[in-house]
Amino acid sequence: MKEKGDKMKVVVASTNEQEHHISELVDQLYTEIFPKFFPDEKIVELKKLNVLQPQASDQIYNATLKDAFQIISSLQALIAVLDLLHENKHENEYKEMFERNTQNLNDYGYFFPLTFSEFKEADCQKGQFSQFIRPANQYMI
C-alpha cells in the first residue's frame, strides 16, 4: 500500500528502433572502424572476448529510453573519434572523449577493453584485405 509522500517513478522502455540502432553501431565498429586499425586476428580475438556485447554479469543496462540513448551516443562518439584519429588534430580532446565514452559503455555492461593508445599506436590497415569489411555490393560479377 502506498504511503502518503511516497513517489512513483515512471520510466519509458527503449524502442525496438533504438535496440536495432545499437546493434547497427556495434556492427559498424566491427566492419568499418576496427579493420582500419587491427588485423583480422585481433578482431577475431575481440569477438571471442564479446567486446561491445552486453555482459549479463555486470549489466546495468535496463533497456530504458535514457539508457539506450546513452549507449547510442557513446557508440556514435567513439566512431567519430576513431574516424578522425589519424588526422593528428585535437588529440587530447579526442582522448578525453574516447575515455569518457568507453567508461560509459563499460558502466552499462558493454565490455570495451581497448584503450586510446591501442588505436593511436595501431598500424594503419587501410588498403588491407579483411574478412570483416562489408562488401561494396552483394552481387558477384
DSSP file (Angstrom, degrees, kcal/mol; ACC not computed):
  #  RESIDUE AA STRUCTURE BP1 BP2  ACC     N-H-->O    O-->H-N    N-H-->O    O-->H-N    TCO  KAPPA ALPHA  PHI   PSI    X-CA   Y-CA   Z-CA
    1    1 A M              0   0    0      0, 0.0     2,-0.4     0, 0.0     0, 0.0   0.000 360.0 360.0 360.0 136.8    0.0    0.0    0.0
    2    2 A K        -     0   0    0      1,-0.0     2,-0.2     4,-0.0     3,-0.1  -0.592 360.0-143.9 -79.6 126.8    1.3    3.4   -0.9
    3    3 A E    >   -     0   0    0     -2,-0.4     3,-2.0     1,-0.1     2,-0.2  -0.512  33.0 -86.1 -86.1 157.1    2.0    5.7    2.0
    4    4 A K  T 3  S+     0   0    0      1,-0.3    -1,-0.1    -2,-0.2     3,-0.1  -0.429 117.0  23.1 -62.2 131.1    1.5    9.4    1.9
    5    5 A G  T 3  S+     0   0    0      1,-0.4    -1,-0.3    -2,-0.2     2,-0.1   0.229  88.2 132.4  94.8 -13.5    4.5   11.2    0.4
    6    6 A D    <   -     0   0    0     -3,-2.0     2,-0.4     1,-0.0    -1,-0.4  -0.444  45.2-146.7 -68.4 145.0    5.8    8.1   -1.5
    7    7 A K        -     0   0    0     -2,-0.1     2,-0.4    -3,-0.1    -4,-0.1  -0.898   4.3-147.7-116.9 145.8    6.7    8.8   -5.1
    8    8 A M        -     0   0    0     -2,-0.4     2,-0.5     2,-0.0    -2,-0.0  -0.917  11.0-147.3-110.2 135.6    6.4    6.6   -8.1
    9    9 A K        -     0   0    0     -2,-0.4     2,-0.5     2,-0.0    -2,-0.0  -0.886   6.8-155.4-105.4 131.2    8.9    6.8  -10.9
   10   10 A V        -     0   0    0     -2,-0.5     2,-0.4     2,-0.0    -2,-0.0  -0.906  11.7-172.8-105.5 128.2    7.8    6.2  -14.4
   11   11 A V        -     0   0    0     -2,-0.5     2,-0.5    54,-0.0    -2,-0.0  -0.910  17.6-134.7-118.8 150.1   10.4    5.0  -16.9
   12   12 A V        -     0   0    0     -2,-0.4    53,-3.4     3,-0.0    54,-0.3  -0.888  22.7-124.6-106.0 130.2    9.9    4.6  -20.6
   13   13 A A  B     -A   64   0A   0     -2,-0.5    51,-0.3    51,-0.3    50,-0.1  -0.340  31.8 -99.8 -70.2 150.9   11.3    1.5  -22.3
   14   14 A S        -     0   0    0     49,-3.1     2,-0.2    48,-0.1    51,-0.1  -0.316  41.7-113.2 -65.7 156.1   13.7    1.7  -25.2
   15   15 A T     >  -     0   0    0      1,-0.1     4,-2.1    50,-0.1     5,-0.2  -0.495  17.8-115.1 -89.0 161.0   12.2    1.3  -28.6
   16   16 A N  H  > S+     0   0    0      1,-0.2     4,-2.5     2,-0.2     5,-0.2   0.863 118.5  57.6 -59.8 -35.5   12.9   -1.6  -31.0
   17   17 A E  H  > S+     0   0    0      2,-0.2     4,-2.4     1,-0.2    -1,-0.2   0.894 105.6  48.9 -63.9 -40.1   14.4    1.0  -33.3
   18   18 A Q  H  > S+     0   0    0      2,-0.2     4,-2.4     1,-0.2    -2,-0.2   0.929 111.3  49.2 -64.9 -44.4   16.9    2.1  -30.6
   19   19 A E  H  X S+     0   0    0     -4,-2.1     4,-1.8     1,-0.2    -2,-0.2   0.907 113.0  47.7 -61.0 -41.6   17.8   -1.5  -29.9
   20   20 A H  H  X S+     0   0    0     -4,-2.5     4,-2.3     1,-0.2    -1,-0.2   0.891 109.9  52.7 -65.2 -40.0   18.3   -2.1  -33.6
   21   21 A H  H  X S+     0   0    0     -4,-2.4     4,-2.5     2,-0.2    -2,-0.2   0.880 105.9  53.7 -65.6 -38.1   20.4    1.1  -33.9
   22   22 A I  H  X S+     0   0    0     -4,-2.4     4,-2.3     2,-0.2    -1,-0.2   0.939 110.1  47.9 -59.6 -46.1   22.7   -0.1  -31.1
   23   23 A S  H  X S+     0   0    0     -4,-1.8     4,-2.4     1,-0.2    -2,-0.2   0.896 110.8  51.4 -61.8 -40.7   23.3   -3.3  -33.0
   24   24 A E  H  X S+     0   0    0     -4,-2.3     4,-2.4     2,-0.2    -1,-0.2   0.903 109.9  49.1 -63.2 -41.4   24.0   -1.4  -36.2
   25   25 A L  H  X S+     0   0    0     -4,-2.5     4,-2.0     2,-0.2    -2,-0.2   0.896 111.0  49.1 -67.3 -40.1   26.5    0.8  -34.4
   26   26 A V  H  X S+     0   0    0     -4,-2.3     4,-1.9     2,-0.2    -2,-0.2   0.924 112.2  49.4 -62.5 -43.8   28.3   -2.2  -32.9
   27   27 A D  H  X S+     0   0    0     -4,-2.4     4,-2.4     1,-0.2     5,-0.3   0.889 107.5  54.8 -61.3 -40.1   28.3   -3.8  -36.4
   28   28 A Q  H  X>S+     0   0    0     -4,-2.4     4,-2.6     1,-0.2     5,-1.3   0.891 105.9  51.9 -61.9 -39.9   29.7   -0.5  -37.8
   29   29 A L  I  <>S+     0   0    0     -4,-2.0     5,-3.4     3,-0.2     4,-0.3   0.916 114.1  43.5 -61.9 -42.3   32.6   -0.6  -35.3
   30   30 A Y  I  <5S+     0   0    0     -4,-1.9    -2,-0.2     3,-0.2    -1,-0.2   0.819 124.1  33.7 -73.2 -31.1   33.4   -4.2  -36.3
   31   31 A T  I  <5S+     0   0    0     -4,-2.4   103,-0.5    -5,-0.1    -2,-0.2   0.699 133.4  19.2-101.9 -20.5   33.1   -3.7  -40.1
   32   32 A E  I  <5S+     0   0    0     -4,-2.6    -3,-0.2    -5,-0.3     4,-0.2   0.729 128.5  32.7-117.5 -35.9   34.3   -0.2  -40.7
   33   33 A I  I >><S+     0   0    0     -5,-1.3     3,-1.6    -4,-0.3     4,-0.7   0.943 113.7  48.8 -93.4 -57.2   36.4    1.0  -37.7
   34   34 A F  H >><S+     0   0    0     -5,-3.4     4,-3.0     1,-0.3     3,-1.4   0.881 106.1  58.6 -55.4 -42.0   38.3   -2.0  -36.3
   35   35 A P  H 34 S+     0   0    0      0, 0.0    -1,-0.3     0, 0.0    93,-0.2   0.736  99.6  59.9 -62.7 -18.9   39.5   -3.1  -39.7
   36   36 A K  H <4 S+     0   0    0     -3,-1.6    89,-2.8    -4,-0.2    90,-0.5   0.766 120.7  24.2 -73.3 -24.8   41.2    0.3  -40.2
   37   37 A F  H << S+     0   0    0     -3,-1.4    86,-0.2    -4,-0.7    -3,-0.1   0.733 119.5  45.0-112.0 -31.1   43.3   -0.3  -37.0
   38   38 A F  S  < S-     0   0    0     -4,-3.0    -1,-0.2    -5,-0.2     2,-0.0  -0.894  72.3-117.5-127.1 147.5   43.6   -4.1  -36.4
   39   39 A P    >>  -     0   0    0      0, 0.0     4,-1.6     0, 0.0     3,-0.7  -0.316  44.1 -98.6 -71.4 165.5   44.4   -7.2  -38.5
   40   40 A D  H 3> S+     0   0    0      1,-0.2     4,-2.7    89,-0.2     5,-0.2   0.836 121.0  61.7 -55.3 -36.9   41.7   -9.9  -38.7
   41   41 A E  H 3> S+     0   0    0      1,-0.2     4,-1.9     2,-0.2    -1,-0.2   0.899 105.5  46.9 -60.0 -40.3   43.3  -12.0  -35.9
   42   42 A K  H <> S+     0   0    0     -3,-0.7     4,-2.2     2,-0.2    -1,-0.2   0.894 111.7  50.4 -68.2 -39.9   42.9   -9.2  -33.4
   43   43 A I  H  X S+     0   0    0     -4,-1.6     4,-2.3     2,-0.2    -2,-0.2   0.889 108.8  52.1 -66.9 -38.8   39.2   -8.6  -34.5
   44   44 A V  H  X S+     0   0    0     -4,-2.7     4,-2.3     1,-0.2    -1,-0.2   0.915 109.5  50.6 -60.3 -42.6   38.5  -12.4  -34.1
   45   45 A E  H  X S+     0   0    0     -4,-1.9     4,-1.8    -5,-0.2    -2,-0.2   0.903 108.3  51.7 -62.0 -41.8   40.0  -12.1  -30.6
   46   46 A L  H  <>S+     0   0    0     -4,-2.2     5,-2.4     1,-0.2     4,-0.2   0.899 109.6  49.9 -62.4 -40.4   37.7   -9.1  -29.8
   47   47 A K  H ><5S+     0   0    0     -4,-2.3     3,-1.4     1,-0.2    -2,-0.2   0.911 109.0  51.5 -63.9 -41.9   34.7  -11.1  -30.9
   48   48 A K  H 3<5S+     0   0    0     -4,-2.3    -1,-0.2     1,-0.3    -2,-0.2   0.839 108.4  52.0 -63.5 -32.4   35.8  -14.1  -28.7
   49   49 A L  T 3<5S-     0   0    0     -4,-1.8    -1,-0.3    -5,-0.2    -2,-0.2   0.469 113.4-122.7 -80.8  -1.8   36.0  -11.7  -25.8
   50   50 A N  T X 5 -     0   0    0     -3,-1.4     3,-1.9    -4,-0.2    61,-0.3   0.872  38.7-170.7  60.0  39.9   32.5  -10.4  -26.5
   51   51 A V  T 3 <S+     0   0    0     -5,-2.4    61,-0.2     1,-0.3    -1,-0.2  -0.442  70.4   8.5 -63.9 132.1   33.7   -6.9  -26.9
   52   52 A L  T 3  S+     0   0    0     59,-3.6    -1,-0.3     1,-0.3    60,-0.1   0.662 101.3 118.5  65.5  21.6   30.7   -4.5  -27.2
   53   53 A Q  S <  S-     0   0    0     -3,-1.9    58,-0.8    58,-0.3    -1,-0.3  -0.967  77.7-101.9-110.5 131.4   28.3   -7.3  -26.3
   54   54 A P  B     -B  110   0B   0      0, 0.0     2,-0.7     0, 0.0    56,-0.2  -0.246  31.7-137.5 -55.7 131.8   26.3   -6.7  -23.1
   55   55 A Q    >   -     0   0    0     54,-2.9     3,-0.6     1,-0.2     4,-0.4  -0.832   5.6-154.6 -94.6 117.3   27.8   -8.7  -20.3
   56   56 A A  G >  S+     0   0    0     -2,-0.7     3,-0.6     1,-0.2    -1,-0.2   0.835  89.4  61.6 -60.9 -33.7   25.0  -10.3  -18.2
   57   57 A S  G 3  S+     0   0    0      1,-0.2    -1,-0.2    52,-0.1    52,-0.0   0.852 122.2  17.3 -66.1 -35.3   27.1  -10.4  -15.1
   58   58 A D  G <  S+     0   0    0     -3,-0.6     2,-0.4    51,-0.1    -1,-0.2   0.051  88.2 142.7-125.3  26.9   27.7   -6.7  -14.8
   59   59 A Q    <   +     0   0    0     -3,-0.6    50,-0.2    -4,-0.4    49,-0.1  -0.543  17.3 167.1 -76.5 125.9   24.9   -5.3  -16.9
   60   60 A I        +     0   0    0     -2,-0.4     2,-0.6    48,-0.2    -1,-0.2   0.360  42.3 117.0-111.2  -1.6   23.3   -2.2  -15.7
   61   61 A Y        -     0   0    0     47,-0.9    -2,-0.0     1,-0.2    47,-0.0  -0.573  40.0-178.4 -71.3 116.7   21.5   -1.5  -19.0
   62   62 A N        -     0   0    0     -2,-0.6    -1,-0.2     2,-0.0   -48,-0.1   0.195  45.9-111.7-103.4  14.8   17.8   -1.7  -18.1
   63   63 A A        +     0   0    0      1,-0.2   -49,-3.1   -50,-0.1     2,-0.2   0.849  66.6 149.6  57.6  37.3   16.6   -1.2  -21.7
   64   64 A T  B  >  -A   13   0A   0    -51,-0.3     4,-2.6     1,-0.1   -51,-0.3  -0.598  61.8-110.7 -93.3 163.4   15.1    2.2  -20.8
   65   65 A L  H  > S+     0   0    0    -53,-3.4     4,-2.2    -2,-0.2     5,-0.1   0.907 119.3  48.6 -57.0 -44.8   14.9    5.1  -23.2
   66   66 A K  H  > S+     0   0    0    -54,-0.3     4,-2.3     2,-0.2    -1,-0.2   0.921 111.4  48.8 -64.7 -45.6   17.6    7.0  -21.3
   67   67 A D  H  > S+     0   0    0      1,-0.2     4,-2.4     2,-0.2     5,-0.2   0.930 111.5  49.2 -61.1 -46.0   20.0    4.1  -21.2
   68   68 A A  H  X S+     0   0    0     -4,-2.6     4,-2.8     1,-0.2     5,-0.2   0.906 110.5  51.1 -61.0 -41.5   19.6    3.3  -24.9
   69   69 A F  H  X S+     0   0    0     -4,-2.2     4,-2.7    -5,-0.2    -1,-0.2   0.912 109.6  50.5 -62.5 -41.9   20.2    7.0  -25.7
   70   70 A Q  H  X S+     0   0    0     -4,-2.3     4,-2.2     2,-0.2    -2,-0.2   0.913 112.9  45.8 -61.7 -43.5   23.4    7.0  -23.6
   71   71 A I  H  X S+     0   0    0     -4,-2.4     4,-2.6     2,-0.2     5,-0.2   0.923 113.4  48.8 -67.4 -44.7   24.7    3.8  -25.3
   72   72 A I  H  X S+     0   0    0     -4,-2.8     4,-2.6     1,-0.2     5,-0.2   0.928 112.2  49.3 -60.2 -45.8   23.9    5.2  -28.8
   73   73 A S  H  X S+     0   0    0     -4,-2.7     4,-2.3    -5,-0.2    -1,-0.2   0.906 111.9  48.3 -61.6 -42.2   25.6    8.5  -28.0
   74   74 A S  H  X S+     0   0    0     -4,-2.2     4,-2.3     2,-0.2    -1,-0.2   0.911 112.2  48.2 -66.6 -42.4   28.7    6.8  -26.7
   75   75 A L  H  X S+     0   0    0     -4,-2.6     4,-2.3     2,-0.2    -2,-0.2   0.917 112.6  48.9 -63.8 -42.6   29.0    4.4  -29.7
   76   76 A Q  H  X S+     0   0    0     -4,-2.6     4,-2.4    -5,-0.2    -2,-0.2   0.898 110.7  50.9 -63.5 -40.3   28.5    7.4  -32.1
   77   77 A A  H  X S+     0   0    0     -4,-2.3     4,-2.7    -5,-0.2     5,-0.2   0.915 109.8  49.9 -64.3 -42.7   31.1    9.4  -30.3
   78   78 A L  H  X S+     0   0    0     -4,-2.3     4,-2.7     1,-0.2     5,-0.2   0.924 110.8  49.6 -60.9 -44.3   33.6    6.5  -30.4
   79   79 A I  H  X S+     0   0    0     -4,-2.3     4,-2.0     1,-0.2    -2,-0.2   0.925 112.5  47.6 -60.9 -44.7   33.0    6.1  -34.1
   80   80 A A  H  X S+     0   0    0     -4,-2.4     4,-1.3     2,-0.2    -2,-0.2   0.926 113.8  46.8 -63.3 -45.7   33.5    9.8  -34.7
   81   81 A V  H  X S+     0   0    0     -4,-2.7     4,-0.6     1,-0.2     3,-0.4   0.933 114.5  46.2 -62.8 -46.7   36.7   10.0  -32.7
   82   82 A L  H  < S+     0   0    0     -4,-2.7     3,-0.4     1,-0.2     4,-0.4   0.811 107.6  57.6 -70.3 -29.2   38.2    6.9  -34.3
   83   83 A D  H  < S+     0   0    0     -4,-2.0    -1,-0.2    -5,-0.2     3,-0.2   0.842 116.5  35.2 -64.7 -33.2   37.3    8.1  -37.8
   84   84 A L  H >< S+     0   0    0     -4,-1.3     3,-1.7    -3,-0.4     5,-0.4   0.392  88.2 103.8-101.2   1.6   39.3   11.2  -37.2
   85   85 A L  G >< S+     0   0    0     -4,-0.6     3,-1.3    -3,-0.4    -1,-0.1   0.846  76.1  52.9 -58.6 -41.2   42.1    9.8  -35.1
   86   86 A H  G 3  S+     0   0    0     -4,-0.4    -1,-0.3     1,-0.3    -2,-0.1   0.448  86.8  82.1 -80.6   2.5   44.9    9.7  -37.7
   87   87 A E  G <  S-     0   0    0     -3,-1.7    -1,-0.3     2,-0.1    -2,-0.2   0.594  91.3-139.7 -78.3  -9.3   44.4   13.4  -38.6
   88   88 A N    <   +     0   0    0     -3,-1.3     2,-0.4    -4,-0.2     3,-0.2   0.776  58.4 125.6  56.5  31.3   46.6   14.2  -35.6
   89   89 A K  S    S+     0   0    0     -5,-0.4    -1,-0.2     1,-0.2    -2,-0.1  -0.920  71.3   2.4-115.4 146.3   44.5   17.1  -34.5
   90   90 A H  S  > S+     0   0    0     -2,-0.4     4,-2.5     1,-0.1     5,-0.2   0.814  73.0 162.9  55.2  38.1   42.9   17.7  -31.1
   91   91 A E  H  > S+     0   0    0      1,-0.2     4,-2.8     2,-0.2     5,-0.2   0.882  70.2  51.1 -58.6 -42.1   44.5   14.5  -29.7
   92   92 A N  H  > S+     0   0    0      1,-0.2     4,-2.2     2,-0.2    -1,-0.2   0.913 112.3  46.2 -63.5 -42.0   43.9   15.5  -26.1
   93   93 A E  H  > S+     0   0    0      2,-0.2     4,-2.4     1,-0.2    -1,-0.2   0.903 113.7  49.4 -66.1 -40.5   40.2   16.3  -26.6
   94   94 A Y  H  X S+     0   0    0     -4,-2.5     4,-3.0     2,-0.2    -2,-0.2   0.911 110.4  50.7 -64.1 -42.2   39.8   13.0  -28.6
   95   95 A K  H  X S+     0   0    0     -4,-2.8     4,-2.7    -5,-0.2     5,-0.2   0.929 111.8  46.7 -62.3 -45.0   41.5   11.0  -25.8
   96   96 A E  H  X S+     0   0    0     -4,-2.2     4,-2.3     2,-0.2    -1,-0.2   0.911 114.4  47.1 -63.7 -42.5   39.3   12.5  -23.2
   97   97 A M  H  X S+     0   0    0     -4,-2.4     4,-2.2     2,-0.2     5,-0.2   0.908 112.5  50.6 -65.1 -42.4   36.1   11.9  -25.3
   98   98 A F  H  X S+     0   0    0     -4,-3.0     4,-2.6     1,-0.2     5,-0.2   0.945 112.8  45.4 -59.0 -50.4   37.2    8.4  -26.0
   99   99 A E  H  X S+     0   0    0     -4,-2.7     4,-2.1     1,-0.2    -2,-0.2   0.888 112.2  50.8 -64.5 -40.7   37.8    7.6  -22.3
  100  100 A R  H  X S+     0   0    0     -4,-2.3     4,-1.8    -5,-0.2    -1,-0.2   0.915 115.0  43.1 -63.4 -42.9   34.6    9.2  -21.2
  101  101 A N  H  X S+     0   0    0     -4,-2.2     4,-2.3     2,-0.2    -2,-0.2   0.848 112.3  50.9 -77.0 -34.0   32.5    7.2  -23.7
  102  102 A T  H  X S+     0   0    0     -4,-2.6     4,-2.6    -5,-0.2    -1,-0.2   0.893 110.8  50.7 -67.8 -37.1   34.3    3.9  -23.2
  103  103 A Q  H  X S+     0   0    0     -4,-2.1     4,-2.6    -5,-0.2    -2,-0.2   0.915 109.3  51.3 -63.1 -42.1   33.8    4.2  -19.5
  104  104 A N  H  X S+     0   0    0     -4,-1.8     4,-1.5     2,-0.2    -2,-0.2   0.925 110.8  47.9 -60.3 -45.9   30.1    5.0  -20.1
  105  105 A L  H  <>S+     0   0    0     -4,-2.3     5,-2.9     1,-0.2     3,-0.3   0.928 112.5  48.5 -62.1 -45.2   29.8    1.8  -22.3
  106  106 A N  H ><5S+     0   0    0     -4,-2.6     3,-1.4     1,-0.2    -1,-0.2   0.880 107.1  56.6 -62.9 -37.5   31.5   -0.3  -19.6
  107  107 A D  H 3<5S+     0   0    0     -4,-2.6    -1,-0.2     1,-0.3    -2,-0.2   0.843 107.4  48.9 -61.8 -32.7   29.2    1.1  -17.0
  108  108 A Y  T 3<5S-     0   0    0     -4,-1.5   -47,-0.9    -3,-0.3    -1,-0.3   0.380 126.6-101.1 -87.9   4.0   26.3   -0.1  -18.9
  109  109 A G  T < 5S+     0   0    0     -3,-1.4   -54,-2.9   -50,-0.2     2,-1.1   0.580  80.7 133.8  89.3   9.9   27.8   -3.5  -19.3
  110  110 A Y  B   < -B   54   0B   0     -5,-2.9    -1,-0.2   -56,-0.2    -2,-0.1  -0.769  56.3-136.4 -94.1  92.0   29.0   -3.1  -22.9
  111  111 A F        +     0   0    0     -2,-1.1   -59,-3.6   -58,-0.8   -58,-0.3  -0.249  36.0 163.9 -56.8 119.9   32.5   -4.5  -22.5
  112  112 A F        +     0   0    0    -61,-0.2    -6,-0.1   -10,-0.2    -1,-0.1  -0.764   5.5 167.9-140.4  90.4   35.1   -2.3  -24.2
  113  113 A P        +     0   0    0      0, 0.0     2,-0.1     0, 0.0    -1,-0.1   0.496  41.0 111.2 -85.4  -3.5   38.7   -3.1  -23.0
  114  114 A L        -     0   0    0      1,-0.1     2,-0.2     2,-0.0    -2,-0.0  -0.414  55.8-144.0 -77.0 146.8   40.6   -1.2  -25.7
  115  115 A T     >  -     0   0    0     -2,-0.1     4,-1.2     1,-0.1     3,-0.3  -0.673  23.5-113.4-106.8 162.7   42.5    1.9  -24.9
  116  116 A F  H  > S+     0   0    0     -2,-0.2     4,-2.6     1,-0.2     3,-0.4   0.903 117.1  55.0 -57.4 -43.8   43.0    5.1  -26.8
  117  117 A S  H  > S+     0   0    0      1,-0.2     4,-2.7     2,-0.2    -1,-0.2   0.817  99.6  60.6 -65.4 -30.1   46.7    4.3  -27.2
  118  118 A E  H  4 S+     0   0    0     -3,-0.3     4,-0.5     2,-0.2    -1,-0.2   0.895 112.2  39.0 -63.1 -38.1   46.0    0.9  -28.7
  119  119 A F  H >< S+     0   0    0     -4,-1.2     3,-0.6    -3,-0.4    -2,-0.2   0.902 116.3  51.1 -75.0 -41.8   44.2    2.7  -31.6
  120  120 A K  H 3< S+     0   0    0     -4,-2.6    -2,-0.2     1,-0.2    -3,-0.2   0.874 116.8  39.7 -63.4 -38.5   46.7    5.6  -31.7
  121  121 A E  T 3< S+     0   0    0     -4,-2.7    -1,-0.2    -5,-0.2    -2,-0.2   0.491  90.2 116.5 -91.9  -4.3   49.7    3.2  -32.0
  122  122 A A  S <  S-     0   0    0     -3,-0.6     2,-0.3    -4,-0.5   -84,-0.1  -0.347  73.7-110.2 -67.1 143.6   48.0    0.6  -34.3
  123  123 A D        -     0   0    0    -86,-0.2     2,-0.1     1,-0.1    -1,-0.1  -0.585  41.2-104.5 -71.5 132.6   49.5    0.1  -37.7
  124  124 A C        -     0   0    0     -2,-0.3   -87,-0.2     1,-0.2    -1,-0.1  -0.393  31.7-169.2 -61.5 128.3   47.1    1.5  -40.3
  125  125 A Q    >   +     0   0    0    -89,-2.8     3,-2.5    -2,-0.1   -88,-0.2   0.280  35.8 140.0-101.0   7.6   45.4   -1.4  -42.0
  126  126 A K  T 3  S+     0   0    0    -90,-0.5     3,-0.1     1,-0.3   -90,-0.1  -0.278  72.6  18.5 -58.0 132.7   43.9    0.8  -44.8
  127  127 A G  T 3  S+     0   0    0      1,-0.3    -1,-0.3     0, 0.0     2,-0.3   0.325  98.0 122.7  87.9  -8.3   44.0   -1.0  -48.1
  128  128 A Q    <   -     0   0    0     -3,-2.5    -1,-0.3   -93,-0.2     2,-0.2  -0.614  69.0-110.1 -85.5 146.4   44.5   -4.4  -46.4
  129  129 A F        +     0   0    0     -2,-0.3     2,-0.4    -3,-0.1   -89,-0.2  -0.549  40.5 179.8 -73.3 138.2   42.0   -7.1  -47.1
  130  130 A S    >   -     0   0    0     -2,-0.2     3,-0.6   -91,-0.1    -5,-0.0  -0.998  34.6-144.3-141.6 138.6   39.8   -8.0  -44.2
  131  131 A Q  T 3  S+     0   0    0     -2,-0.4    -1,-0.1     1,-0.2    -2,-0.0   0.631 101.9  60.1 -71.2 -12.8   37.1  -10.6  -43.8
  132  132 A F  T 3  S+     0   0    0      2,-0.1     2,-0.2  -102,-0.1    -1,-0.2   0.663  77.3 102.2 -91.4 -18.2   35.2   -8.1  -41.6
  133  133 A I  S <  S-     0   0    0     -3,-0.6  -101,-0.1     1,-0.1  -102,-0.1  -0.487  80.3-115.6 -69.7 132.5   34.8   -5.3  -44.1
  134  134 A R        -     0   0    0   -103,-0.5    -1,-0.1    -2,-0.2    -2,-0.1  -0.462  35.6-108.9 -66.1 134.4   31.3   -5.1  -45.5
  135  135 A P        -     0   0    0      0, 0.0    -1,-0.1     0, 0.0     3,-0.1  -0.303  17.5-124.6 -65.2 151.2   31.4   -5.8  -49.3
  136  136 A A  S    S+     0   0    0      1,-0.1     2,-0.3    -3,-0.1    -2,-0.1   0.820  91.7   4.2 -66.5 -30.5   30.7   -2.9  -51.6
  137  137 A N        -     0   0    0      2,-0.1    -1,-0.1     1,-0.0     0, 0.0  -0.953  64.2-127.5-148.7 169.3   27.8   -4.9  -53.2
  138  138 A Q  S    S+     0   0    0     -2,-0.3     2,-0.4    -3,-0.1    -2,-0.0   0.454  79.9  91.1 -96.2  -3.0   26.0   -8.2  -52.8
  139  139 A Y        -     0   0    0      2,-0.0     2,-0.5     0, 0.0    -2,-0.1  -0.767  65.0-142.2-104.8 139.4   26.4   -9.3  -56.4
  140  140 A M              0   0    0     -2,-0.4    -2,-0.0     1,-0.1     0, 0.0  -0.848 360.0 360.0 -95.9 129.3   29.2  -11.4  -57.9
  141  141 A I              0   0    0     -2,-0.5    -1,-0.1     0, 0.0    -2,-0.0   0.417 360.0 360.0-101.9 360.0   30.1  -10.3  -61.4
